[in-house]
Amino acid sequence: MSSVLIGASSASQLQDNLGAADVKLTADDLAQLDAATKPTSPYPNWFTDRVADGKVYAALGLSLATPPVR
């Protein structure tokens, strides 16, 4: 869910804020925004991936989200 907060202190500022609703994003713009705001794994998933035994995961054919520390 998204929302817009309008806190204009002048009529021209209000017009600028309302004009932002007419912005059209390209597929490339959306892809870049999606990549920049990709959610991270919640704890303990990120921690488990980080300390997991990479050799065991590789032997099982599983991929890790991040390279293991050890």
Secondary structure, DSSP 4 states (H G I P E B T S, - for coil): --------SSHHHHHHHHHGGG----HHHHHHHHHHTPPPPPTTHHHHHHHS-HHHHHHHT---SS----
